[in-house]
Amino acid sequence: MQSKTQSMVEVLASTSFGFCIALASQVFIMAQYSIQTTLAQDAWITVFFTGVSILRGYAVRRFFNWLWHGRLR
């Protein structure tokens, strides 16, 4: 069973790898739709959605940890 800290570390590590991919995707998508943004704007948008992703991942992981190791015992 993972501790809460281990869950957060795993989610942060996974999400940080995805951050670079998300930023590159953000730049590409904006260009494809002719939406002019700066790299800084794209980075802040990516930071926002990365934060949402971290919270979502942590919440889902803790829920399933509770479901399988807490409630069902």
CHARMM-style PDB file with segment names, atoms N, HN, CA, C and O in Angstrom:
ATOM      1  N   MET     1       0.854  -1.183   0.000  1.00  0.00      PROA
ATOM      2  CA  MET     1       0.000   0.000   0.000  1.00  0.00      PROA
ATOM      3  C   MET     1       0.892   1.236   0.000  1.00  0.00      PROA
ATOM      4  O   MET     1       1.874   1.293   0.741  1.00  0.00      PROA
ATOM      5  N   GLN     2       0.560   2.216  -0.819  1.00  0.00      PROA
ATOM      6  HN  GLN     2      -0.237   2.170  -1.421  1.00  0.00      PROA
ATOM      7  CA  GLN     2       1.317   3.454  -0.894  1.00  0.00      PROA
ATOM      8  C   GLN     2       0.880   4.414   0.196  1.00  0.00      PROA
ATOM      9  O   GLN     2      -0.286   4.469   0.585  1.00  0.00      PROA
ATOM     10  N   SER     3       1.867   5.172   0.678  1.00  0.00      PROA
ATOM     11  HN  SER     3       2.815   5.127   0.362  1.00  0.00      PROA
ATOM     12  CA  SER     3       1.521   6.256   1.587  1.00  0.00      PROA
ATOM     13  C   SER     3       1.033   7.439   0.750  1.00  0.00      PROA
ATOM     14  O   SER     3       1.178   7.448  -0.472  1.00  0.00      PROA
ATOM     15  N   LYS     4       0.462   8.420   1.412  1.00  0.00      PROA
ATOM     16  HN  LYS     4       0.344   8.413   2.405  1.00  0.00      PROA
ATOM     17  CA  LYS     4       0.005   9.620   0.706  1.00  0.00      PROA
ATOM     18  C   LYS     4       1.184  10.329   0.048  1.00  0.00      PROA
ATOM     19  O   LYS     4       1.069  10.833  -1.069  1.00  0.00      PROA
ATOM     20  N   THR     5       2.307  10.363   0.741  1.00  0.00      PROA
ATOM     21  HN  THR     5       2.400   9.953   1.648  1.00  0.00      PROA
ATOM     22  CA  THR     5       3.503  11.024   0.186  1.00  0.00      PROA
ATOM     23  C   THR     5       4.001  10.283  -1.047  1.00  0.00      PROA
ATOM     24  O   THR     5       4.341  10.911  -2.050  1.00  0.00      PROA
ATOM     25  N   GLN     6       4.047   8.960  -0.986  1.00  0.00      PROA
ATOM     26  HN  GLN     6       3.770   8.449  -0.172  1.00  0.00      PROA
ATOM     27  CA  GLN     6       4.480   8.183  -2.143  1.00  0.00      PROA
ATOM     28  C   GLN     6       3.550   8.401  -3.333  1.00  0.00      PROA
ATOM     29  O   GLN     6       4.007   8.493  -4.473  1.00  0.00      PROA
ATOM     30  N   SER     7       2.261   8.482  -3.071  1.00  0.00      PROA
ATOM     31  HN  SER     7       1.890   8.407  -2.145  1.00  0.00      PROA
ATOM     32  CA  SER     7       1.298   8.755  -4.147  1.00  0.00      PROA
ATOM     33  C   SER     7       1.581  10.098  -4.797  1.00  0.00      PROA
ATOM     34  O   SER     7       1.574  10.210  -6.023  1.00  0.00      PROA
ATOM     35  N   MET     8       1.832  11.121  -3.980  1.00  0.00      PROA
ATOM     36  HN  MET     8       1.838  11.029  -2.984  1.00  0.00      PROA
ATOM     37  CA  MET     8       2.089  12.457  -4.522  1.00  0.00      PROA
ATOM     38  C   MET     8       3.385  12.481  -5.321  1.00  0.00      PROA
ATOM     39  O   MET     8       3.434  13.086  -6.392  1.00  0.00      PROA
ATOM     40  N   VAL     9       4.432  11.836  -4.823  1.00  0.00      PROA
ATOM     41  HN  VAL     9       4.392  11.344  -3.953  1.00  0.00      PROA
ATOM     42  CA  VAL     9       5.710  11.805  -5.538  1.00  0.00      PROA
ATOM     43  C   VAL     9       5.553  11.117  -6.886  1.00  0.00      PROA
ATOM     44  O   VAL     9       6.082  11.596  -7.889  1.00  0.00      PROA
ATOM     45  N   GLU    10       4.837  10.004  -6.923  1.00  0.00      PROA
ATOM     46  HN  GLU    10       4.407   9.615  -6.108  1.00  0.00      PROA
ATOM     47  CA  GLU    10       4.629   9.294  -8.179  1.00  0.00      PROA
ATOM     48  C   GLU    10       3.859  10.139  -9.182  1.00  0.00      PROA
ATOM     49  O   GLU    10       4.215  10.189 -10.359  1.00  0.00      PROA
ATOM     50  N   VAL    11       2.819  10.795  -8.726  1.00  0.00      PROA
ATOM     51  HN  VAL    11       2.530  10.754  -7.770  1.00  0.00      PROA
ATOM     52  CA  VAL    11       2.020  11.638  -9.618  1.00  0.00      PROA
ATOM     53  C   VAL    11       2.844  12.817 -10.126  1.00  0.00      PROA
ATOM     54  O   VAL    11       2.762  13.165 -11.304  1.00  0.00      PROA
ATOM     55  N   LEU    12       3.633  13.433  -9.255  1.00  0.00      PROA
ATOM     56  HN  LEU    12       3.700  13.150  -8.298  1.00  0.00      PROA
ATOM     57  CA  LEU    12       4.473  14.559  -9.672  1.00  0.00      PROA
ATOM     58  C   LEU    12       5.514  14.125 -10.703  1.00  0.00      PROA
ATOM     59  O   LEU    12       5.749  14.831 -11.683  1.00  0.00      PROA
ATOM     60  N   ALA    13       6.130  12.976 -10.486  1.00  0.00      PROA
ATOM     61  HN  ALA    13       5.939  12.403  -9.689  1.00  0.00      PROA
ATOM     62  CA  ALA    13       7.130  12.482 -11.436  1.00  0.00      PROA
ATOM     63  C   ALA    13       6.495  12.204 -12.793  1.00  0.00      PROA
ATOM     64  O   ALA    13       7.029  12.605 -13.828  1.00  0.00      PROA
ATOM     65  N   SER    14       5.374  11.527 -12.788  1.00  0.00      PROA
ATOM     66  HN  SER    14       4.940  11.201 -11.948  1.00  0.00      PROA
ATOM     67  CA  SER    14       4.688  11.210 -14.030  1.00  0.00      PROA
ATOM     68  C   SER    14       4.245  12.474 -14.759  1.00  0.00      PROA
ATOM     69  O   SER    14       4.406  12.589 -15.974  1.00  0.00      PROA
ATOM     70  N   THR    15       3.694  13.406 -14.018  1.00  0.00      PROA
ATOM     71  HN  THR    15       3.563  13.312 -13.031  1.00  0.00      PROA
ATOM     72  CA  THR    15       3.177  14.627 -14.619  1.00  0.00      PROA
ATOM     73  C   THR    15       4.298  15.518 -15.141  1.00  0.00      PROA
ATOM     74  O   THR    15       4.127  16.198 -16.153  1.00  0.00      PROA
ATOM     75  N   SER    16       5.435  15.520 -14.466  1.00  0.00      PROA
ATOM     76  HN  SER    16       5.574  14.967 -13.645  1.00  0.00      PROA
ATOM     77  CA  SER    16       6.538  16.361 -14.937  1.00  0.00      PROA
ATOM     78  C   SER    16       7.061  15.887 -16.291  1.00  0.00      PROA
ATOM     79  O   SER    16       7.464  16.703 -17.120  1.00  0.00      PROA
ATOM     80  N   PHE    17       7.058  14.577 -16.520  1.00  0.00      PROA
ATOM     81  HN  PHE    17       6.731  13.913 -15.847  1.00  0.00      PROA
ATOM     82  CA  PHE    17       7.453  14.077 -17.840  1.00  0.00      PROA
ATOM     83  C   PHE    17       6.457  14.519 -18.897  1.00  0.00      PROA
ATOM     84  O   PHE    17       6.838  14.861 -20.016  1.00  0.00      PROA
ATOM     85  N   GLY    18       5.196  14.510 -18.542  1.00  0.00      PROA
ATOM     86  HN  GLY    18       4.887  14.232 -17.632  1.00  0.00      PROA
ATOM     87  CA  GLY    18       4.170  14.940 -19.478  1.00  0.00      PROA
ATOM     88  C   GLY    18       4.151  16.436 -19.726  1.00  0.00      PROA
ATOM     89  O   GLY    18       3.604  16.887 -20.733  1.00  0.00      PROA
ATOM     90  N   PHE    19       4.741  17.215 -18.822  1.00  0.00      PROA
ATOM     91  HN  PHE    19       5.185  16.848 -18.004  1.00  0.00      PROA
ATOM     92  CA  PHE    19       4.728  18.665 -18.958  1.00  0.00      PROA
ATOM     93  C   PHE    19       5.378  19.115 -20.265  1.00  0.00      PROA
ATOM     94  O   PHE    19       4.827  19.950 -20.982  1.00  0.00      PROA
ATOM     95  N   CYS    20       6.541  18.565 -20.569  1.00  0.00      PROA
ATOM     96  HN  CYS    20       6.989  17.887 -19.987  1.00  0.00      PROA
ATOM     97  CA  CYS    20       7.247  18.967 -21.802  1.00  0.00      PROA
ATOM     98  C   CYS    20       6.449  18.581 -23.043  1.00  0.00      PROA
ATOM     99  O   CYS    20       6.387  19.341 -24.009  1.00  0.00      PROA
ATOM    100  N   ILE    21       5.850  17.415 -23.015  1.00  0.00      PROA
ATOM    101  HN  ILE    21       5.900  16.797 -22.230  1.00  0.00      PROA
ATOM    102  CA  ILE    21       5.018  16.986 -24.142  1.00  0.00      PROA
ATOM    103  C   ILE    21       3.800  17.905 -24.276  1.00  0.00      PROA
ATOM    104  O   ILE    21       3.423  18.287 -25.384  1.00  0.00      PROA
ATOM    105  N   ALA    22       3.192  18.253 -23.145  1.00  0.00      PROA
ATOM    106  HN  ALA    22       3.498  17.942 -22.245  1.00  0.00      PROA
ATOM    107  CA  ALA    22       2.023  19.130 -23.173  1.00  0.00      PROA
ATOM    108  C   ALA    22       2.386  20.524 -23.691  1.00  0.00      PROA
ATOM    109  O   ALA    22       1.633  21.120 -24.460  1.00  0.00      PROA
ATOM    110  N   LEU    23       3.525  21.032 -23.272  1.00  0.00      PROA
ATOM    111  HN  LEU    23       4.137  20.548 -22.647  1.00  0.00      PROA
ATOM    112  CA  LEU    23       3.945  22.361 -23.733  1.00  0.00      PROA
ATOM    113  C   LEU    23       4.183  22.357 -25.240  1.00  0.00      PROA
ATOM    114  O   LEU    23       3.743  23.263 -25.947  1.00  0.00      PROA
ATOM    115  N   ALA    24       4.871  21.345 -25.718  1.00  0.00      PROA
ATOM    116  HN  ALA    24       5.228  20.609 -25.143  1.00  0.00      PROA
ATOM    117  CA  ALA    24       5.107  21.251 -27.166  1.00  0.00      PROA
ATOM    118  C   ALA    24       3.777  21.122 -27.918  1.00  0.00      PROA
ATOM    119  O   ALA    24       3.603  21.716 -28.982  1.00  0.00      PROA
ATOM    120  N   SER    25       2.856  20.357 -27.372  1.00  0.00      PROA
ATOM    121  HN  SER    25       2.998  19.874 -26.507  1.00  0.00      PROA
ATOM    122  CA  SER    25       1.537  20.212 -27.992  1.00  0.00      PROA
ATOM    123  C   SER    25       0.787  21.531 -28.005  1.00  0.00      PROA
ATOM    124  O   SER    25       0.134  21.876 -28.990  1.00  0.00      PROA
ATOM    125  N   GLN    26       0.883  22.270 -26.900  1.00  0.00      PROA
ATOM    126  HN  GLN    26       1.413  21.990 -26.099  1.00  0.00      PROA
ATOM    127  CA  GLN    26       0.226  23.582 -26.794  1.00  0.00      PROA
ATOM    128  C   GLN    26       0.721  24.522 -27.890  1.00  0.00      PROA
ATOM    129  O   GLN    26      -0.074  25.171 -28.570  1.00  0.00      PROA
ATOM    130  N   VAL    27       2.028  24.585 -28.051  1.00  0.00      PROA
ATOM    131  HN  VAL    27       2.673  24.057 -27.499  1.00  0.00      PROA
ATOM    132  CA  VAL    27       2.619  25.450 -29.083  1.00  0.00      PROA
ATOM    133  C   VAL    27       2.134  25.014 -30.467  1.00  0.00      PROA
ATOM    134  O   VAL    27       1.753  25.851 -31.285  1.00  0.00      PROA
ATOM    135  N   PHE    28       2.148  23.718 -30.726  1.00  0.00      PROA
ATOM    136  HN  PHE    28       2.457  23.038 -30.062  1.00  0.00      PROA
ATOM    137  CA  PHE    28       1.732  23.189 -32.023  1.00  0.00      PROA
ATOM    138  C   PHE    28       0.256  23.466 -32.306  1.00  0.00      PROA
ATOM    139  O   PHE    28      -0.096  23.924 -33.393  1.00  0.00      PROA
ATOM    140  N   ILE    29      -0.594  23.190 -31.339  1.00  0.00      PROA
ATOM    141  HN  ILE    29      -0.308  22.818 -30.456  1.00  0.00      PROA
ATOM    142  CA  ILE    29      -2.034  23.368 -31.535  1.00  0.00      PROA
ATOM    143  C   ILE    29      -2.389  24.830 -31.768  1.00  0.00      PROA
ATOM    144  O   ILE    29      -3.181  25.147 -32.655  1.00  0.00      PROA
ATOM    145  N   MET    30      -1.805  25.716 -30.975  1.00  0.00      PROA
ATOM    146  HN  MET    30      -1.161  25.459 -30.254  1.00  0.00      PROA
ATOM    147  CA  MET    30      -2.085  27.146 -31.157  1.00  0.00      PROA
ATOM    148  C   MET    30      -1.683  27.597 -32.565  1.00  0.00      PROA
ATOM    149  O   MET    30      -2.397  28.366 -33.208  1.00  0.00      PROA
ATOM    150  N   ALA    31      -0.558  27.121 -33.021  1.00  0.00      PROA
ATOM    151  HN  ALA    31       0.022  26.496 -32.498  1.00  0.00      PROA
ATOM    152  CA  ALA    31      -0.105  27.490 -34.367  1.00  0.00      PROA
ATOM    153  C   ALA    31      -1.043  26.929 -35.440  1.00  0.00      PROA
ATOM    154  O   ALA    31      -1.315  27.598 -36.437  1.00  0.00      PROA
ATOM    155  N   GLN    32      -1.534  25.715 -35.241  1.00  0.00      PROA
ATOM    156  HN  GLN    32      -1.314  25.172 -34.431  1.00  0.00      PROA
ATOM    157  CA  GLN    32      -2.430  25.096 -36.218  1.00  0.00      PROA
ATOM    158  C   GLN    32      -3.749  25.852 -36.349  1.00  0.00      PROA
ATOM    159  O   GLN    32      -4.358  25.859 -37.419  1.00  0.00      PROA
ATOM    160  N   TYR    33      -4.185  26.479 -35.278  1.00  0.00      PROA
ATOM    161  HN  TYR    33      -3.690  26.473 -34.409  1.00  0.00      PROA
ATOM    162  CA  TYR    33      -5.427  27.254 -35.301  1.00  0.00      PROA
ATOM    163  C   TYR    33      -5.179  28.750 -35.457  1.00  0.00      PROA
ATOM    164  O   TYR    33      -6.087  29.559 -35.265  1.00  0.00      PROA
ATOM    165  N   SER    34      -3.966  29.107 -35.799  1.00  0.00      PROA
ATOM    166  HN  SER    34      -3.228  28.449 -35.955  1.00  0.00      PROA
ATOM    167  CA  SER    34      -3.568  30.504 -36.021  1.00  0.00      PROA
ATOM    168  C   SER    34      -3.869  31.392 -34.812  1.00  0.00      PROA
ATOM    169  O   SER    34      -4.239  32.556 -34.959  1.00  0.00      PROA
ATOM    170  N   ILE    35      -3.707  30.831 -33.636  1.00  0.00      PROA
ATOM    171  HN  ILE    35      -3.406  29.885 -33.517  1.00  0.00      PROA
ATOM    172  CA  ILE    35      -3.855  31.598 -32.405  1.00  0.00      PROA
ATOM    173  C   ILE    35      -2.449  32.015 -31.977  1.00  0.00      PROA
ATOM    174  O   ILE    35      -1.605  31.175 -31.661  1.00  0.00      PROA
ATOM    175  N   GLN    36      -2.219  33.308 -31.972  1.00  0.00      PROA
ATOM    176  HN  GLN    36      -2.904  33.990 -32.229  1.00  0.00      PROA
ATOM    177  CA  GLN    36      -0.893  33.800 -31.659  1.00  0.00      PROA
ATOM    178  C   GLN    36      -0.712  33.922 -30.149  1.00  0.00      PROA
ATOM    179  O   GLN    36      -1.414  34.679 -29.477  1.00  0.00      PROA
ATOM    180  N   THR    37       0.237  33.165 -29.643  1.00  0.00      PROA
ATOM    181  HN  THR    37       0.807  32.550 -30.189  1.00  0.00      PROA
ATOM    182  CA  THR    37       0.584  33.226 -28.234  1.00  0.00      PROA
ATOM    183  C   THR    37       2.103  33.252 -28.117  1.00  0.00      PROA
ATOM    184  O   THR    37       2.828  32.846 -29.026  1.00  0.00      PROA
ATOM    185  N   THR    38       2.553  33.735 -26.986  1.00  0.00      PROA
ATOM    186  HN  THR    38       1.965  34.064 -26.247  1.00  0.00      PROA
ATOM    187  CA  THR    38       3.990  33.679 -26.720  1.00  0.00      PROA
ATOM    188  C   THR    38       4.303  32.353 -26.034  1.00  0.00      PROA
ATOM    189  O   THR    38       3.405  31.662 -25.552  1.00  0.00      PROA
ATOM    190  N   LEU    39       5.558  32.019 -25.998  1.00  0.00      PROA
ATOM    191  HN  LEU    39       6.287  32.581 -26.389  1.00  0.00      PROA
ATOM    192  CA  LEU    39       5.965  30.807 -25.303  1.00  0.00      PROA
ATOM    193  C   LEU    39       5.617  30.910 -23.817  1.00  0.00      PROA
ATOM    194  O   LEU    39       5.236  29.919 -23.194  1.00  0.00      PROA
ATOM    195  N   ALA    40       5.747  32.102 -23.259  1.00  0.00      PROA
ATOM    196  HN  ALA    40       6.056  32.907 -23.765  1.00  0.00      PROA
ATOM    197  CA  ALA    40       5.404  32.303 -21.849  1.00  0.00      PROA
ATOM    198  C   ALA    40       3.910  32.050 -21.612  1.00  0.00      PROA
ATOM    199  O   ALA    40       3.544  31.421 -20.619  1.00  0.00      PROA
ATOM    200  N   GLN    41       3.055  32.528 -22.500  1.00  0.00      PROA
ATOM    201  HN  GLN    41       3.352  33.039 -23.306  1.00  0.00      PROA
ATOM    202  CA  GLN    41       1.619  32.279 -22.363  1.00  0.00      PROA
ATOM    203  C   GLN    41       1.311  30.786 -22.471  1.00  0.00      PROA
ATOM    204  O   GLN    41       0.526  30.248 -21.691  1.00  0.00      PROA
ATOM    205  N   ASP    42       1.935  30.128 -23.441  1.00  0.00      PROA
ATOM    206  HN  ASP    42       2.574  30.565 -24.074  1.00  0.00      PROA
ATOM    207  CA  ASP    42       1.742  28.686 -23.586  1.00  0.00      PROA
ATOM    208  C   ASP    42       2.217  27.953 -22.339  1.00  0.00      PROA
ATOM    209  O   ASP    42       1.579  27.000 -21.893  1.00  0.00      PROA
ATOM    210  N   ALA    43       3.330  28.395 -21.779  1.00  0.00      PROA
ATOM    211  HN  ALA    43       3.849  29.170 -22.141  1.00  0.00      PROA
ATOM    212  CA  ALA    43       3.864  27.759 -20.572  1.00  0.00      PROA
ATOM    213  C   ALA    43       2.900  27.920 -19.397  1.00  0.00      PROA
ATOM    214  O   ALA    43       2.687  26.969 -18.645  1.00  0.00      PROA
ATOM    215  N   TRP    44       2.316  29.107 -19.226  1.00  0.00      PROA
ATOM    216  HN  TRP    44       2.489  29.880 -19.837  1.00  0.00      PROA
ATOM    217  CA  TRP    44       1.386  29.322 -18.117  1.00  0.00      PROA
ATOM    218  C   TRP    44       0.102  28.506 -18.283  1.00  0.00      PROA
ATOM    219  O   TRP    44      -0.444  27.991 -17.307  1.00  0.00      PROA
ATOM    220  N   ILE    45      -0.371  28.394 -19.513  1.00  0.00      PROA
ATOM    221  HN  ILE    45       0.072  28.812 -20.306  1.00  0.00      PROA
ATOM    222  CA  ILE    45      -1.536  27.543 -19.768  1.00  0.00      PROA
ATOM    223  C   ILE    45      -1.205  26.094 -19.413  1.00  0.00      PROA
ATOM    224  O   ILE    45      -2.005  25.396 -18.791  1.00  0.00      PROA
ATOM    225  N   THR    46      -0.026  25.658 -19.814  1.00  0.00      PROA
ATOM    226  HN  THR    46       0.624  26.225 -20.320  1.00  0.00      PROA
ATOM    227  CA  THR    46       0.410  24.301 -19.511  1.00  0.00      PROA
ATOM    228  C   THR    46       0.577  24.098 -18.006  1.00  0.00      PROA
ATOM    229  O   THR    46       0.221  23.042 -17.483  1.00  0.00      PROA
ATOM    230  N   VAL    47       1.111  25.095 -17.308  1.00  0.00      PROA
ATOM    231  HN  VAL    47       1.399  25.953 -17.733  1.00  0.00      PROA
ATOM    232  CA  VAL    47       1.253  25.015 -15.852  1.00  0.00      PROA
ATOM    233  C   VAL    47      -0.121  24.838 -15.205  1.00  0.00      PROA
ATOM    234  O   VAL    47      -0.284  24.010 -14.309  1.00  0.00      PROA
ATOM    235  N   PHE    48      -1.099  25.607 -15.653  1.00  0.00      PROA
ATOM    236  HN  PHE    48      -0.967  26.279 -16.381  1.00  0.00      PROA
ATOM    237  CA  PHE    48      -2.446  25.508 -15.101  1.00  0.00      PROA
ATOM    238  C   PHE    48      -3.003  24.095 -15.252  1.00  0.00      PROA
ATOM    239  O   PHE    48      -3.471  23.494 -14.284  1.00  0.00      PROA
ATOM    240  N   PHE    49      -2.949  23.569 -16.482  1.00  0.00      PROA
ATOM    241  HN  PHE    49      -2.569  24.057 -17.269  1.00  0.00      PROA
ATOM    242  CA  PHE    49      -3.504  22.244 -16.716  1.00  0.00      PROA
ATOM    243  C   PHE    49      -2.666  21.146 -16.055  1.00  0.00      PROA
ATOM    244  O   PHE    49      -3.196  20.093 -15.701  1.00  0.00      PROA
ATOM    245  N   THR    50      -1.382  21.384 -15.889  1.00  0.00      PROA
ATOM    246  HN  THR    50      -0.952  22.239 -16.177  1.00  0.00      PROA
ATOM    247  CA  THR    50      -0.548  20.435 -15.158  1.00  0.00      PROA
ATOM    248  C   THR    50      -0.978  20.379 -13.695  1.00  0.00      PROA
ATOM    249  O   THR    50      -1.045  19.297 -13.111  1.00  0.00      PROA
ATOM    250  N   GLY    51      -1.267  21.527 -13.104  1.00  0.00      PROA
ATOM    251  HN  GLY    51      -1.213  22.405 -13.579  1.00  0.00      PROA
ATOM    252  CA  GLY    51      -1.766  21.560 -11.732  1.00  0.00      PROA
ATOM    253  C   GLY    51      -3.070  20.805 -11.588  1.00  0.00      PROA
ATOM    254  O   GLY    51      -3.258  20.052 -10.632  1.00  0.00      PROA
ATOM    255  N   VAL    52      -3.965  21.004 -12.529  1.00  0.00      PROA
ATOM    256  HN  VAL    52      -3.812  21.616 -13.306  1.00  0.00      PROA
ATOM    257  CA  VAL    52      -5.231  20.274 -12.528  1.00  0.00      PROA
ATOM    258  C   VAL    52      -4.964  18.771 -12.632  1.00  0.00      PROA
ATOM    259  O   VAL    52      -5.601  17.975 -11.943  1.00  0.00      PROA
ATOM    260  N   SER    53      -4.036  18.395 -13.482  1.00  0.00      PROA
ATOM    261  HN  SER    53      -3.518  19.042 -14.041  1.00  0.00      PROA
ATOM    262  CA  SER    53      -3.704  16.985 -13.667  1.00  0.00      PROA
ATOM    263  C   SER    53      -3.121  16.366 -12.398  1.00  0.00      PROA
ATOM    264  O   SER    53      -3.454  15.233 -12.052  1.00  0.00      PROA
ATOM    265  N   ILE    54      -2.258  17.099 -11.708  1.00  0.00      PROA
ATOM    266  HN  ILE    54      -1.987  18.020 -11.989  1.00  0.00      PROA
ATOM    267  CA  ILE    54      -1.672  16.602 -10.462  1.00  0.00      PROA
ATOM    268  C   ILE    54      -2.764  16.358  -9.430  1.00  0.00      PROA
ATOM    269  O   ILE    54      -2.801  15.301  -8.800  1.00  0.00      PROA
ATOM    270  N   LEU    55      -3.641  17.320  -9.257  1.00  0.00      PROA
ATOM    271  HN  LEU    55      -3.611  18.179  -9.769  1.00  0.00      PROA
ATOM    272  CA  LEU    55      -4.728  17.168  -8.285  1.00  0.00      PROA
ATOM    273  C   LEU    55      -5.650  16.011  -8.644  1.00  0.00      PROA
ATOM    274  O   LEU    55      -6.039  15.232  -7.774  1.00  0.00      PROA
ATOM    275  N   ARG    56      -5.997  15.897  -9.906  1.00  0.00      PROA
ATOM    276  HN  ARG    56      -5.681  16.530 -10.613  1.00  0.00      PROA
ATOM    277  CA  ARG    56      -6.852  14.808 -10.364  1.00  0.00      PROA
ATOM    278  C   ARG    56      -6.191  13.459 -10.130  1.00  0.00      PROA
ATOM    279  O   ARG    56      -6.811  12.544  -9.587  1.00  0.00      PROA
ATOM    280  N   GLY    57      -4.946  13.334 -10.535  1.00  0.00      PROA
ATOM    281  HN  GLY    57      -4.442  14.076 -10.975  1.00  0.00      PROA
ATOM    282  CA  GLY    57      -4.231  12.066 -10.369  1.00  0.00      PROA
ATOM    283  C   GLY    57      -4.102  11.656  -8.917  1.00  0.00      PROA
ATOM    284  O   GLY    57      -4.274  10.486  -8.577  1.00  0.00      PROA
ATOM    285  N   TYR    58      -3.803  12.610  -8.070  1.00  0.00      PROA
ATOM    286  HN  TYR    58      -3.663  13.561  -8.346  1.00  0.00      PROA
ATOM    287  CA  TYR    58      -3.673  12.334  -6.640  1.00  0.00      PROA
ATOM    288  C   TYR    58      -5.017  11.894  -6.051  1.00  0.00      PROA
ATOM    289  O   TYR    58      -5.084  10.919  -5.302  1.00  0.00      PROA
ATOM    290  N   ALA    59      -6.067  12.609  -6.390  1.00  0.00      PROA
ATOM    291  HN  ALA    59      -6.013  13.402  -6.997  1.00  0.00      PROA
ATOM    292  CA  ALA    59      -7.392  12.280  -5.862  1.00  0.00      PROA
ATOM    293  C   ALA    59      -7.845  10.889  -6.311  1.00  0.00      PROA
ATOM    294  O   ALA    59      -8.366  10.118  -5.506  1.00  0.00      PROA
ATOM    295  N   VAL    60      -7.651  10.570  -7.574  1.00  0.00      PROA
ATOM    296  HN  VAL    60      -7.227  11.196  -8.228  1.00  0.00      PROA
ATOM    297  CA  VAL    60      -8.057   9.260  -8.082  1.00  0.00      PROA
ATOM    298  C   VAL    60      -7.246   8.152  -7.410  1.00  0.00      PROA
ATOM    299  O   VAL    60      -7.800   7.128  -7.011  1.00  0.00      PROA
ATOM    300  N   ARG    61      -5.945   8.358  -7.289  1.00  0.00      PROA
ATOM    301  HN  ARG    61      -5.496   9.190  -7.613  1.00  0.00      PROA
ATOM    302  CA  ARG    61      -5.086   7.361  -6.661  1.00  0.00      PROA
ATOM    303  C   ARG    61      -5.475   7.135  -5.206  1.00  0.00      PROA
ATOM    304  O   ARG    61      -5.551   5.990  -4.759  1.00  0.00      PROA
ATOM    305  N   ARG    62      -5.723   8.209  -4.461  1.00  0.00      PROA
ATOM    306  HN  ARG    62      -5.661   9.139  -4.824  1.00  0.00      PROA
ATOM    307  CA  ARG    62      -6.107   8.071  -3.053  1.00  0.00      PROA
ATOM    308  C   ARG    62      -7.472   7.391  -2.929  1.00  0.00      PROA
ATOM    309  O   ARG    62      -7.678   6.587  -2.020  1.00  0.00      PROA
ATOM    310  N   PHE    63      -8.407   7.704  -3.834  1.00  0.00      PROA
ATOM    311  HN  PHE    63      -8.240   8.356  -4.572  1.00  0.00      PROA
ATOM    312  CA  PHE    63      -9.720   7.062  -3.815  1.00  0.00      PROA
ATOM    313  C   PHE    63      -9.583   5.552  -3.986  1.00  0.00      PROA
ATOM    314  O   PHE    63     -10.155   4.782  -3.214  1.00  0.00      PROA
ATOM    315  N   PHE    64      -8.822   5.129  -5.001  1.00  0.00      PROA
ATOM    316  HN  PHE    64      -8.357   5.755  -5.628  1.00  0.00      PROA
ATOM    317  CA  PHE    64      -8.682   3.701  -5.230  1.00  0.00      PROA
ATOM    318  C   PHE    64      -7.882   3.023  -4.127  1.00  0.00      PROA
ATOM    319  O   PHE    64      -8.142   1.867  -3.794  1.00  0.00      PROA
ATOM    320  N   ASN    65      -6.923   3.723  -3.566  1.00  0.00      PROA
ATOM    321  HN  ASN    65      -6.711   4.662  -3.837  1.00  0.00      PROA
ATOM    322  CA  ASN    65      -6.192   3.172  -2.428  1.00  0.00      PROA
ATOM    323  C   ASN    65      -7.151   2.947  -1.258  1.00  0.00      PROA
ATOM    324  O   ASN    65      -7.094   1.908  -0.601  1.00  0.00      PROA
ATOM    325  N   TRP    66      -8.020   3.906  -1.001  1.00  0.00      PROA
ATOM    326  HN  TRP    66      -8.067   4.750  -1.535  1.00  0.00      PROA
ATOM    327  CA  TRP    66      -9.034   3.762   0.049  1.00  0.00      PROA
ATOM    328  C   TRP    66     -10.004   2.634  -0.284  1.00  0.00      PROA
ATOM    329  O   TRP    66     -10.358   1.831   0.578  1.00  0.00      PROA
ATOM    330  N   LEU    67     -10.427   2.583  -1.541  1.00  0.00      PROA
ATOM    331  HN  LEU    67     -10.139   3.236  -2.242  1.00  0.00      PROA
ATOM    332  CA  LEU    67     -11.405   1.575  -1.963  1.00  0.00      PROA
ATOM    333  C   LEU    67     -10.871   0.169  -1.769  1.00  0.00      PROA
ATOM    334  O   LEU    67     -11.569  -0.689  -1.228  1.00  0.00      PROA
ATOM    335  N   TRP    68      -9.642  -0.079  -2.203  1.00  0.00      PROA
ATOM    336  HN  TRP    68      -9.075   0.618  -2.642  1.00  0.00      PROA
ATOM    337  CA  TRP    68      -9.099  -1.439  -2.184  1.00  0.00      PROA
ATOM    338  C   TRP    68      -8.432  -1.814  -0.872  1.00  0.00      PROA
ATOM    339  O   TRP    68      -8.387  -2.992  -0.517  1.00  0.00      PROA
ATOM    340  N   HSD    69      -7.913  -0.826  -0.145  1.00  0.00      PROA
ATOM    341  HN  HSD    69      -7.950   0.131  -0.434  1.00  0.00      PROA
ATOM    342  CA  HSD    69      -7.174  -1.164   1.072  1.00  0.00      PROA
ATOM    343  C   HSD    69      -7.854  -0.712   2.347  1.00  0.00      PROA
ATOM    344  O   HSD    69      -7.466  -1.140   3.434  1.00  0.00      PROA
ATOM    345  N   GLY    70      -8.832   0.119   2.245  1.00  0.00      PROA
ATOM    346  HN  GLY    70      -9.147   0.466   1.362  1.00  0.00      PROA
ATOM    347  CA  GLY    70      -9.478   0.627   3.428  1.00  0.00      PROA
ATOM    348  C   GLY    70     -10.881   0.085   3.594  1.00  0.00      PROA
ATOM    349  O   GLY    70     -11.190  -0.596   4.571  1.00  0.00      PROA
ATOM    350  N   ARG    71     -11.707   0.391   2.647  1.00  0.00      PROA
ATOM    351  HN  ARG    71     -11.456   0.945   1.853  1.00  0.00      PROA
ATOM    352  CA  ARG    71     -13.113   0.077   2.746  1.00  0.00      PROA
ATOM    353  C   ARG    71     -13.398  -1.424   2.634  1.00  0.00      PROA
ATOM    354  O   ARG    71     -14.283  -1.936   3.321  1.00  0.00      PROA
ATOM    355  N   LEU    72     -12.669  -2.121   1.790  1.00  0.00      PROA
ATOM    356  HN  LEU    72     -11.950  -1.705   1.233  1.00  0.00      PROA
ATOM    357  CA  LEU    72     -12.981  -3.522   1.518  1.00  0.00      PROA
ATOM    358  C   LEU    72     -12.404  -4.482   2.557  1.00  0.00      PROA
ATOM    359  O   LEU    72     -12.692  -5.678   2.503  1.00  0.00      PROA
ATOM    360  N   ARG    73     -11.615  -4.001   3.480  1.00  0.00      PROA
ATOM    361  HN  ARG    73     -11.382  -3.030   3.523  1.00  0.00      PROA
ATOM    362  CA  ARG    73     -11.041  -4.885   4.497  1.00  0.00      PROA
ATOM    363  C   ARG    73     -11.959  -5.115   5.630  1.00  0.00      PROA
ATOM    364  OT1 ARG    73     -11.617  -5.838   6.565  1.00  0.00      PROA
TER     365      ARG     73
END
